[in-house]
């Protein structure tokens, strides 16, 4: 019974962390686009440092979508890294963060479905 309680606590903690990360992401982005930053500047400021830090690690580990050609894998990575955040950032420059909180996770799922669709 103790393992169930520990697993439940871990699950609730992970859920709270996930919601907190999304909320901080959306509120921070909304605050930034309402200030003196443009959508493109925010995109560069958030993505370039992450790419510089994680790029060599991913290259060393050989992380690549399996079963994909190099051009298709590159499109998937650019779409996930740049297009999705750009759409969310741009949207938050016109809508409140609460609207983004309701729509961004759904858009993430939709984007994943579009990227995994492969016409036969």
GUFIRO-170925 format. One line per field, with one value per atom (N, C-alpha, C): atom name; residue in three letters; x, y, z; residue number from 1. Coordinates in Angstrom, 1 decimal, padded with zeros to 4 digits, always signed. Each point is the difference from the previous one (the first is absolute). Layout:
N
at <- c(CA, ...)
aa <- c(Ala, ...)
px <- c(X, ...)
py <- c(Y, ...)
pz <- c(Z, ...)
i <- c(NUM, ...)
% end
This chain:
120
at <- c(N, CA, C, N, CA, C, N, CA, C, N, CA, C, N, CA, C, N, CA, C, N, CA, C, N, CA, C, N, CA, C, N, CA, C, N, CA, C, N, CA, C, N, CA, C, N, CA, C, N, CA, C, N, CA, C, N, CA, C, N, CA, C, N, CA, C, N, CA, C, N, CA, C, N, CA, C, N, CA, C, N, CA, C, N, CA, C, N, CA, C, N, CA, C, N, CA, C, N, CA, C, N, CA, C, N, CA, C, N, CA, C, N, CA, C, N, CA, C, N, CA, C, N, CA, C, N, CA, C, N, CA, C, N, CA, C, N, CA, C, N, CA, C, N, CA, C, N, CA, C, N, CA, C, N, CA, C, N, CA, C, N, CA, C, N, CA, C, N, CA, C, N, CA, C, N, CA, C, N, CA, C, N, CA, C, N, CA, C, N, CA, C, N, CA, C, N, CA, C, N, CA, C, N, CA, C, N, CA, C, N, CA, C, N, CA, C, N, CA, C, N, CA, C, N, CA, C, N, CA, C, N, CA, C, N, CA, C, N, CA, C, N, CA, C, N, CA, C, N, CA, C, N, CA, C, N, CA, C, N, CA, C, N, CA, C, N, CA, C, N, CA, C, N, CA, C, N, CA, C, N, CA, C, N, CA, C, N, CA, C, N, CA, C, N, CA, C, N, CA, C, N, CA, C, N, CA, C, N, CA, C, N, CA, C, N, CA, C, N, CA, C, N, CA, C, N, CA, C, N, CA, C, N, CA, C, N, CA, C, N, CA, C, N, CA, C, N, CA, C, N, CA, C, N, CA, C, N, CA, C, N, CA, C, N, CA, C, N, CA, C, N, CA, C, N, CA, C, N, CA, C, N, CA, C, N, CA, C, N, CA, C, N, CA, C, N, CA, C, N, CA, C, N, CA, C, N, CA, C, N, CA, C, N, CA, C, N, CA, C)
aa <- c(Unk, Unk, Unk, Unk, Unk, Unk, Unk, Unk, Unk, Unk, Unk, Unk, Unk, Unk, Unk, Unk, Unk, Unk, Unk, Unk, Unk, Unk, Unk, Unk, Unk, Unk, Unk, Unk, Unk, Unk, Unk, Unk, Unk, Unk, Unk, Unk, Unk, Unk, Unk, Unk, Unk, Unk, Unk, Unk, Unk, Unk, Unk, Unk, Unk, Unk, Unk, Unk, Unk, Unk, Unk, Unk, Unk, Unk, Unk, Unk, Unk, Unk, Unk, Unk, Unk, Unk, Unk, Unk, Unk, Unk, Unk, Unk, Unk, Unk, Unk, Unk, Unk, Unk, Unk, Unk, Unk, Unk, Unk, Unk, Unk, Unk, Unk, Unk, Unk, Unk, Unk, Unk, Unk, Unk, Unk, Unk, Unk, Unk, Unk, Unk, Unk, Unk, Unk, Unk, Unk, Unk, Unk, Unk, Unk, Unk, Unk, Unk, Unk, Unk, Unk, Unk, Unk, Unk, Unk, Unk, Unk, Unk, Unk, Unk, Unk, Unk, Unk, Unk, Unk, Unk, Unk, Unk, Unk, Unk, Unk, Unk, Unk, Unk, Unk, Unk, Unk, Unk, Unk, Unk, Unk, Unk, Unk, Unk, Unk, Unk, Unk, Unk, Unk, Unk, Unk, Unk, Unk, Unk, Unk, Unk, Unk, Unk, Unk, Unk, Unk, Unk, Unk, Unk, Unk, Unk, Unk, Unk, Unk, Unk, Unk, Unk, Unk, Unk, Unk, Unk, Unk, Unk, Unk, Unk, Unk, Unk, Unk, Unk, Unk, Unk, Unk, Unk, Unk, Unk, Unk, Unk, Unk, Unk, Unk, Unk, Unk, Unk, Unk, Unk, Unk, Unk, Unk, Unk, Unk, Unk, Unk, Unk, Unk, Unk, Unk, Unk, Unk, Unk, Unk, Unk, Unk, Unk, Unk, Unk, Unk, Unk, Unk, Unk, Unk, Unk, Unk, Unk, Unk, Unk, Unk, Unk, Unk, Unk, Unk, Unk, Unk, Unk, Unk, Unk, Unk, Unk, Unk, Unk, Unk, Unk, Unk, Unk, Unk, Unk, Unk, Unk, Unk, Unk, Unk, Unk, Unk, Unk, Unk, Unk, Unk, Unk, Unk, Unk, Unk, Unk, Unk, Unk, Unk, Unk, Unk, Unk, Unk, Unk, Unk, Unk, Unk, Unk, Unk, Unk, Unk, Unk, Unk, Unk, Unk, Unk, Unk, Unk, Unk, Unk, Unk, Unk, Unk, Unk, Unk, Unk, Unk, Unk, Unk, Unk, Unk, Unk, Unk, Unk, Unk, Unk, Unk, Unk, Unk, Unk, Unk, Unk, Unk, Unk, Unk, Unk, Unk, Unk, Unk, Unk, Unk, Unk, Unk, Unk, Unk, Unk, Unk, Unk, Unk, Unk, Unk, Unk, Unk, Unk, Unk, Unk, Unk, Unk, Unk, Unk, Unk, Unk, Unk, Unk, Unk, Unk, Unk, Unk, Unk, Unk, Unk, Unk, Unk, Unk, Unk, Unk)
px <- c(+000.8, -000.8, +000.9, +001.1, +000.9, +000.5, +000.3, +000.5, -001.1, -001.2, -001.1, +000.0, +000.1, +000.0, +001.2, +001.2, +001.1, -000.1, -000.5, -000.2, -001.1, -001.0, -001.0, +000.6, +000.8, +000.6, +001.0, +000.7, +000.9, -000.8, -001.1, -000.8, -000.6, -000.5, -000.5, +001.0, +001.2, +001.1, +000.4, +000.1, +000.3, -001.0, -001.3, -001.1, +000.1, +000.2, +000.2, +001.2, +001.1, +001.2, -000.3, -000.7, -000.4, -000.9, -001.0, -000.9, +000.8, +000.9, +000.7, +001.0, +000.6, +000.9, -000.8, -001.1, -000.9, -000.4, -000.5, -000.5, +001.1, +001.2, +001.1, +000.4, +000.0, +000.3, -000.9, -001.3, -001.0, -000.1, +000.1, +000.0, +001.3, +001.1, +001.3, -000.1, -000.5, -000.1, -000.9, -001.2, -001.0, +000.6, +000.7, +000.6, +001.1, +000.8, +001.0, -000.5, -001.1, -000.5, -000.8, -000.5, -000.6, +001.0, +001.2, +001.1, +000.6, +001.3, +000.7, +000.6, -000.2, +000.5, -001.0, +000.6, -000.8, -000.1, -000.9, -000.2, +001.3, +000.6, +001.2, +001.2, +000.1, +001.0, -000.1, -001.2, -000.3, +000.3, -000.3, +000.3, +001.5, +000.7, +001.5, +000.6, -000.5, +000.6, -000.3, -001.1, -000.4, +000.7, +000.1, +000.4, +001.5, +000.7, +001.4, +000.8, -000.1, +000.7, -000.2, -001.3, -000.3, +000.6, +000.0, +000.6, +001.6, +000.6, +001.4, +000.4, -000.8, +000.3, -000.3, -001.2, -000.5, +000.4, +000.4, +000.4, +001.1, +001.1, +001.1, -000.3, -000.9, -000.4, -000.8, -000.9, -000.9, +000.8, +001.0, +000.9, +000.8, +000.5, +000.8, -000.8, -001.2, -000.9, -000.6, +000.1, -000.6, -001.5, -000.6, -001.4, -000.5, -000.9, -000.5, -001.3, -001.1, -001.2, +000.2, -000.4, +000.3, -000.9, +000.5, -000.8, -000.3, +000.7, -000.2, +001.2, -000.2, +001.1, +000.5, +001.2, +000.6, -000.8, -000.5, -000.8, -001.3, -000.7, -001.2, +000.3, +001.0, +000.4, +000.3, +000.7, +000.4, -001.3, -001.0, -001.3, -000.7, +000.0, -000.6, +000.6, +001.4, +000.7, -000.2, +000.1, -000.2, -001.5, -000.9, -001.4, -000.3, +000.6, -000.2, +000.8, +001.1, +000.9, -000.4, -000.4, -000.3, -001.4, -000.7, -001.3, -001.0, -000.1, -000.9, +000.1, +001.3, +000.1, -000.3, +000.3, -000.3, -001.5, -000.8, -001.4, -000.6, +000.5, -000.4, +000.4, +001.2, +000.5, -000.8, -000.2, -000.8, -001.4, -000.6, -001.4, -000.1, +001.0, +000.0, +000.2, +000.4, +000.1, -001.3, -001.0, -001.4, -001.0, +000.3, -001.0, +000.6, -000.9, +000.5, +000.6, +000.9, +000.6, -000.9, -001.2, -001.0, -000.5, -000.1, -000.4, +001.1, +001.2, +001.2, +000.1, -000.3, +000.0, -001.0, -001.1, -001.0, +000.3, +000.7, +000.2, +001.4, +001.0, +001.4, +000.2, -000.4, +000.2, -000.8, -001.2, -000.7, +000.7, +000.6, +000.7, +001.3, +000.6, +001.1, -000.4, -001.1, -000.5, -000.3, -000.6, -000.4, +001.3, +001.0, +001.2, +000.7, +000.0, +000.6, -000.8, -001.3, -000.7, +000.3, +000.1, +000.4, +001.4, +000.9, +001.4, +000.1, -000.8, +000.1, -000.8, -000.9, -000.8, +001.0, -000.1, +000.9, -000.9, -000.2, -000.8, +000.7, -000.8, +000.6, +000.2)
py <- c(-001.2, +001.2, +001.3, -000.1, +001.1, +000.4, -001.0, +000.3, +000.8, -000.4, +000.8, +001.4, +000.3, +001.3, +000.8, -000.6, +000.6, +000.3, -000.9, +000.2, +001.1, +000.1, +001.0, +001.4, +000.1, +001.2, +000.5, -001.0, +000.4, +000.5, -000.7, +000.4, +001.4, +000.3, +001.3, +001.1, -000.3, +000.9, +000.3, -001.0, +000.2, +000.8, -000.2, +000.7, +001.5, +000.3, +001.3, +000.7, -000.7, +000.6, +000.3, -000.9, +000.3, +001.2, +000.1, +001.2, +001.2, +000.0, +001.2, +000.4, -000.9, +000.3, +000.7, -000.6, +000.6, +001.4, +000.1, +001.3, +001.1, -000.4, +001.0, +000.3, -001.0, +000.2, +001.0, -000.2, +000.9, +001.4, +000.0, +001.4, +000.8, -000.7, +000.7, +000.5, -000.9, +000.4, +001.2, -000.1, +001.1, +001.3, -000.1, +001.2, +000.6, -000.9, +000.5, +000.6, -000.6, +000.6, +001.3, +000.2, +001.2, +001.1, -000.4, +001.0, +000.5, +000.1, +000.6, -001.1, -001.3, -001.0, -000.4, -000.3, -000.5, -001.5, -000.6, -001.5, -000.6, +000.5, -000.6, +000.1, +001.1, +000.1, -001.0, -000.2, -000.9, -001.4, -000.4, -001.3, -000.2, +001.0, -000.2, -000.1, +000.9, -000.1, -001.3, -000.6, -001.3, -001.2, +000.1, -001.2, -000.2, +001.2, -000.1, -000.5, +000.5, -000.6, -001.5, -000.4, -001.4, -000.8, +000.5, -000.8, -000.1, +001.1, +000.0, -001.0, -000.1, -000.9, -001.4, -000.3, -001.3, -000.6, +000.8, -000.5, -001.0, +000.4, -001.0, -001.2, +000.1, -001.2, -000.9, +000.6, -000.9, -000.6, +000.7, -000.5, -001.2, +000.2, -001.1, -001.2, +000.2, -001.2, -000.6, +000.7, -000.5, +000.0, +001.1, +000.1, +000.4, -000.8, +000.2, -000.7, +000.6, -000.8, -001.3, -001.1, -001.3, -000.1, -000.6, -000.3, +001.2, +001.1, +001.2, +000.3, +000.6, +000.5, +001.2, +000.4, +001.2, +001.3, +000.2, +001.2, +000.0, -001.2, +000.0, +000.2, -000.6, +000.2, +001.4, +000.7, +001.4, +000.8, -000.3, +000.8, -000.2, -001.3, -000.2, +000.8, +000.0, +000.7, +001.5, +000.6, +001.4, +000.4, -000.9, +000.3, +000.0, -001.0, -000.1, +001.1, +000.4, +000.9, +001.5, +000.2, +001.5, +000.3, -000.9, +000.4, +000.0, -001.1, +000.0, +001.1, +000.3, +001.1, +001.4, +000.1, +001.3, +000.2, -001.0, +000.1, +000.3, -000.6, +000.3, +001.4, +000.4, +001.3, +001.1, -000.2, +001.0, +000.1, -001.2, +000.0, +000.8, -000.2, +000.7, +001.5, +000.4, +001.5, +000.6, -000.8, +000.5, -000.5, -001.1, -000.6, -000.1, +000.0, -000.2, -001.4, +000.0, -001.3, -001.1, +000.3, -001.0, -000.7, +000.7, -000.6, -000.9, +000.5, -000.8, -001.3, +000.1, -001.2, -001.0, +000.4, -000.9, -000.6, +000.7, -000.4, -000.5, +000.4, -000.4, -001.5, -000.7, -001.4, -000.8, +000.5, -000.7, +000.2, +001.2, +000.3, -000.9, -000.3, -000.9, -001.4, -000.5, -001.3, +000.0, +001.1, +000.1, +000.0, +000.8, +000.0, -001.3, -000.8, -001.3, -000.9, +000.1, -000.9, +000.4, +001.3, +000.4, -000.5, +000.1, -000.4, -001.5, -000.8, -001.5, -000.5, +000.8, -000.5, -000.2, -001.2, -000.3, -000.6, +000.8, -000.6, -001.2, -001.0, -001.3, +000.0)
pz <- c(+000.0, +000.0, +000.0, +000.6, +000.1, -001.4, -000.9, -001.3, -000.8, +000.2, -000.7, +000.5, +001.2, +000.6, -000.5, -000.1, -000.5, -001.5, -000.8, -001.4, -000.2, +000.8, -000.2, +000.4, +001.0, +000.4, -001.2, -000.5, -001.1, -001.2, -000.3, -001.1, +000.2, +001.2, +000.3, -000.1, +000.5, -000.1, -001.4, -000.8, -001.4, -000.7, +000.3, -000.6, +000.4, +001.2, +000.5, -000.6, -000.2, -000.6, -001.5, -000.7, -001.4, -000.1, +000.8, -000.1, +000.4, +000.9, +000.4, -001.1, -000.7, -001.1, -001.1, -000.4, -001.1, +000.4, +001.3, +000.4, +000.0, +000.5, +000.0, -001.5, -000.8, -001.4, -000.7, +000.2, -000.6, +000.6, +001.3, +000.7, -000.4, +000.0, -000.3, -001.5, -000.9, -001.4, -000.1, +000.6, -000.1, +000.5, +001.1, +000.6, -001.0, -000.6, -000.9, -001.3, -000.6, -001.2, +000.2, +001.2, +000.4, +000.3, +000.3, +000.3, -001.3, +000.0, -001.1, -000.9, +000.2, -000.9, -001.1, -001.1, -001.1, +000.1, -000.7, +000.0, -000.5, -001.0, -000.5, +001.0, +000.7, +001.0, +001.1, +000.4, +001.1, -000.5, -001.2, -000.6, +000.0, -000.5, +000.0, +001.4, +000.9, +001.4, +000.7, -000.3, +000.6, -000.7, -001.3, -000.7, -000.2, -000.3, -000.3, +001.1, +001.3, +001.1, +000.2, -000.1, +000.1, -001.0, -001.3, -001.1, +000.2, +000.5, +000.2, +001.1, +001.0, +001.1, -000.3, -000.6, -000.2, -001.3, -001.0, -001.3, +000.0, +000.7, +000.0, +000.8, +001.0, +000.8, -000.9, -000.7, -000.9, -001.1, -000.5, -001.1, +000.6, +001.2, +000.6, +000.3, +000.4, +000.3, -001.2, -001.1, -001.3, +000.0, +000.6, +000.1, -001.4, -000.6, -001.3, -000.1, -000.5, -000.1, -000.9, +000.5, -000.6, -001.2, -001.1, -001.2, -000.8, +000.2, -000.8, -000.8, -001.2, -000.8, +000.6, -000.4, +000.6, -000.3, -001.2, -000.2, +000.8, +000.1, +000.8, +001.5, +000.5, +001.4, +000.2, -000.9, +000.2, +000.0, -000.8, +000.0, +001.3, +000.5, +001.3, +001.1, +000.0, +001.1, -000.1, -001.2, -000.1, +000.3, -000.4, +000.3, +001.5, +000.7, +001.4, +000.8, -000.5, +000.7, -000.3, -001.2, -000.4, -000.4, -000.7, -000.5, +001.1, +000.8, +001.1, +001.0, +000.5, +000.9, -000.7, -001.2, -000.7, -000.1, -000.3, +000.0, +001.4, +001.0, +001.4, +000.4, -000.3, +000.4, -000.7, -001.3, -000.8, +000.5, +000.3, +000.5, +001.3, +000.9, +001.3, -000.1, -001.2, -000.1, -000.2, -000.4, -000.2, +001.0, +000.7, +000.9, +001.4, +001.0, +001.4, +000.2, +001.0, +000.4, +000.3, +000.5, +000.3, -001.2, -001.1, -001.3, -000.5, +000.2, -000.4, +000.8, +001.3, +000.8, -000.4, -000.6, -000.4, -001.4, -000.8, -001.4, -000.3, +000.7, -000.4, +000.2, +001.1, +000.1, -001.1, -000.4, -001.0, -001.4, -000.2, -001.2, -000.1, +001.2, +000.0, -000.5, +000.5, -000.4, -001.5, -000.5, -001.4, -000.9, +000.5, -000.8, +000.0, +001.1, +000.0, -001.0, +000.0, -001.0, -001.4, -000.3, -001.4, -000.4, +001.0, -000.3, -000.2, +000.7, -000.1, -001.2, -000.6, -001.1, -001.2, -000.5, -001.2, -001.1, -001.1, -001.0, -000.6, -000.3, -000.5, -001.4)
i <- c(1, 1, 1, 2, 2, 2, 3, 3, 3, 4, 4, 4, 5, 5, 5, 6, 6, 6, 7, 7, 7, 8, 8, 8, 9, 9, 9, 10, 10, 10, 11, 11, 11, 12, 12, 12, 13, 13, 13, 14, 14, 14, 15, 15, 15, 16, 16, 16, 17, 17, 17, 18, 18, 18, 19, 19, 19, 20, 20, 20, 21, 21, 21, 22, 22, 22, 23, 23, 23, 24, 24, 24, 25, 25, 25, 26, 26, 26, 27, 27, 27, 28, 28, 28, 29, 29, 29, 30, 30, 30, 31, 31, 31, 32, 32, 32, 33, 33, 33, 34, 34, 34, 35, 35, 35, 36, 36, 36, 37, 37, 37, 38, 38, 38, 39, 39, 39, 40, 40, 40, 41, 41, 41, 42, 42, 42, 43, 43, 43, 44, 44, 44, 45, 45, 45, 46, 46, 46, 47, 47, 47, 48, 48, 48, 49, 49, 49, 50, 50, 50, 51, 51, 51, 52, 52, 52, 53, 53, 53, 54, 54, 54, 55, 55, 55, 56, 56, 56, 57, 57, 57, 58, 58, 58, 59, 59, 59, 60, 60, 60, 61, 61, 61, 62, 62, 62, 63, 63, 63, 64, 64, 64, 65, 65, 65, 66, 66, 66, 67, 67, 67, 68, 68, 68, 69, 69, 69, 70, 70, 70, 71, 71, 71, 72, 72, 72, 73, 73, 73, 74, 74, 74, 75, 75, 75, 76, 76, 76, 77, 77, 77, 78, 78, 78, 79, 79, 79, 80, 80, 80, 81, 81, 81, 82, 82, 82, 83, 83, 83, 84, 84, 84, 85, 85, 85, 86, 86, 86, 87, 87, 87, 88, 88, 88, 89, 89, 89, 90, 90, 90, 91, 91, 91, 92, 92, 92, 93, 93, 93, 94, 94, 94, 95, 95, 95, 96, 96, 96, 97, 97, 97, 98, 98, 98, 99, 99, 99, 100, 100, 100, 101, 101, 101, 102, 102, 102, 103, 103, 103, 104, 104, 104, 105, 105, 105, 106, 106, 106, 107, 107, 107, 108, 108, 108, 109, 109, 109, 110, 110, 110, 111, 111, 111, 112, 112, 112, 113, 113, 113, 114, 114, 114, 115, 115, 115, 116, 116, 116, 117, 117, 117, 118, 118, 118, 119, 119, 119, 120, 120, 120)
% end
